[in-house]
Amino acid sequence: MFDNVVQASEAFRESAHRMQGSLRMALKGCPECRTVDMIASPSLGACEDCGSAMIALPR
């Protein structure tokens, strides 16, 4: 399994120069306390600081 991860990582690294500019970090934010974080899962969840619902931030 580790070999598969290494191969995938190497393939991504080798093709990264062709994908430059195609990937954008998506951000979520808390409207209450202004916390900003990267979206790392399908659900936005709640703010870790105040508990409010997070929203997707425009680009």
CNS distance restraints for C-alpha pairs under 8 A (distance, minus, plus):
assign (resid   1 and name CA) (resid   5 and name CA) 6.56 0.50 0.50
assign (resid   2 and name CA) (resid   6 and name CA) 6.24 0.50 0.50
assign (resid   3 and name CA) (resid   7 and name CA) 6.12 0.50 0.50
assign (resid   4 and name CA) (resid   8 and name CA) 6.14 0.50 0.50
assign (resid   5 and name CA) (resid   9 and name CA) 6.07 0.50 0.50
assign (resid   6 and name CA) (resid  10 and name CA) 6.05 0.50 0.50
assign (resid   7 and name CA) (resid  11 and name CA) 6.09 0.50 0.50
assign (resid   8 and name CA) (resid  12 and name CA) 6.16 0.50 0.50
assign (resid   9 and name CA) (resid  13 and name CA) 6.14 0.50 0.50
assign (resid  10 and name CA) (resid  14 and name CA) 6.12 0.50 0.50
assign (resid  11 and name CA) (resid  15 and name CA) 6.28 0.50 0.50
assign (resid  12 and name CA) (resid  16 and name CA) 5.85 0.50 0.50
assign (resid  15 and name CA) (resid  19 and name CA) 6.79 0.50 0.50
assign (resid  16 and name CA) (resid  20 and name CA) 6.30 0.50 0.50
assign (resid  19 and name CA) (resid  23 and name CA) 7.30 0.50 0.50
assign (resid  25 and name CA) (resid  38 and name CA) 6.83 0.50 0.50
assign (resid  25 and name CA) (resid  39 and name CA) 7.83 0.50 0.50
assign (resid  26 and name CA) (resid  38 and name CA) 5.90 0.50 0.50
assign (resid  26 and name CA) (resid  39 and name CA) 5.63 0.50 0.50
assign (resid  26 and name CA) (resid  56 and name CA) 7.76 0.50 0.50
assign (resid  26 and name CA) (resid  57 and name CA) 7.59 0.50 0.50
assign (resid  26 and name CA) (resid  59 and name CA) 7.62 0.50 0.50
assign (resid  27 and name CA) (resid  36 and name CA) 6.78 0.50 0.50
assign (resid  27 and name CA) (resid  37 and name CA) 5.70 0.50 0.50
assign (resid  27 and name CA) (resid  38 and name CA) 4.48 0.50 0.50
assign (resid  27 and name CA) (resid  39 and name CA) 5.34 0.50 0.50
assign (resid  27 and name CA) (resid  56 and name CA) 6.14 0.50 0.50
assign (resid  27 and name CA) (resid  57 and name CA) 5.54 0.50 0.50
assign (resid  27 and name CA) (resid  58 and name CA) 7.88 0.50 0.50
assign (resid  28 and name CA) (resid  36 and name CA) 5.83 0.50 0.50
assign (resid  28 and name CA) (resid  37 and name CA) 5.49 0.50 0.50
assign (resid  28 and name CA) (resid  38 and name CA) 6.04 0.50 0.50
assign (resid  28 and name CA) (resid  39 and name CA) 5.82 0.50 0.50
assign (resid  28 and name CA) (resid  44 and name CA) 6.97 0.50 0.50
assign (resid  28 and name CA) (resid  54 and name CA) 6.17 0.50 0.50
assign (resid  28 and name CA) (resid  55 and name CA) 5.37 0.50 0.50
assign (resid  28 and name CA) (resid  56 and name CA) 4.32 0.50 0.50
assign (resid  28 and name CA) (resid  57 and name CA) 5.18 0.50 0.50
assign (resid  29 and name CA) (resid  34 and name CA) 6.26 0.50 0.50
assign (resid  29 and name CA) (resid  35 and name CA) 5.51 0.50 0.50
assign (resid  29 and name CA) (resid  36 and name CA) 4.35 0.50 0.50
assign (resid  29 and name CA) (resid  37 and name CA) 6.29 0.50 0.50
assign (resid  29 and name CA) (resid  47 and name CA) 8.00 0.50 0.50
assign (resid  29 and name CA) (resid  54 and name CA) 5.36 0.50 0.50
assign (resid  29 and name CA) (resid  55 and name CA) 5.42 0.50 0.50
assign (resid  29 and name CA) (resid  56 and name CA) 6.37 0.50 0.50
assign (resid  29 and name CA) (resid  57 and name CA) 6.18 0.50 0.50
assign (resid  30 and name CA) (resid  34 and name CA) 4.99 0.50 0.50
assign (resid  30 and name CA) (resid  35 and name CA) 5.20 0.50 0.50
assign (resid  30 and name CA) (resid  36 and name CA) 6.62 0.50 0.50
assign (resid  30 and name CA) (resid  47 and name CA) 6.19 0.50 0.50
assign (resid  30 and name CA) (resid  52 and name CA) 6.65 0.50 0.50
assign (resid  30 and name CA) (resid  53 and name CA) 6.70 0.50 0.50
assign (resid  30 and name CA) (resid  54 and name CA) 4.80 0.50 0.50
assign (resid  30 and name CA) (resid  55 and name CA) 6.38 0.50 0.50
assign (resid  31 and name CA) (resid  35 and name CA) 7.85 0.50 0.50
assign (resid  31 and name CA) (resid  52 and name CA) 7.84 0.50 0.50
assign (resid  31 and name CA) (resid  54 and name CA) 7.21 0.50 0.50
assign (resid  31 and name CA) (resid  55 and name CA) 7.44 0.50 0.50
assign (resid  32 and name CA) (resid  50 and name CA) 7.78 0.50 0.50
assign (resid  32 and name CA) (resid  52 and name CA) 6.86 0.50 0.50
assign (resid  33 and name CA) (resid  49 and name CA) 7.78 0.50 0.50
assign (resid  33 and name CA) (resid  50 and name CA) 7.05 0.50 0.50
assign (resid  35 and name CA) (resid  47 and name CA) 7.44 0.50 0.50
assign (resid  35 and name CA) (resid  49 and name CA) 7.70 0.50 0.50
assign (resid  39 and name CA) (resid  44 and name CA) 6.88 0.50 0.50
assign (resid  44 and name CA) (resid  53 and name CA) 7.65 0.50 0.50
assign (resid  44 and name CA) (resid  54 and name CA) 5.71 0.50 0.50
assign (resid  44 and name CA) (resid  55 and name CA) 6.70 0.50 0.50
assign (resid  44 and name CA) (resid  56 and name CA) 7.41 0.50 0.50
assign (resid  45 and name CA) (resid  53 and name CA) 6.22 0.50 0.50
assign (resid  45 and name CA) (resid  54 and name CA) 5.98 0.50 0.50
assign (resid  46 and name CA) (resid  51 and name CA) 5.27 0.50 0.50
assign (resid  46 and name CA) (resid  52 and name CA) 5.40 0.50 0.50
assign (resid  46 and name CA) (resid  53 and name CA) 4.45 0.50 0.50
assign (resid  46 and name CA) (resid  54 and name CA) 5.37 0.50 0.50
assign (resid  47 and name CA) (resid  51 and name CA) 4.64 0.50 0.50
assign (resid  47 and name CA) (resid  52 and name CA) 5.31 0.50 0.50
assign (resid  47 and name CA) (resid  53 and name CA) 6.15 0.50 0.50
assign (resid  47 and name CA) (resid  54 and name CA) 5.91 0.50 0.50
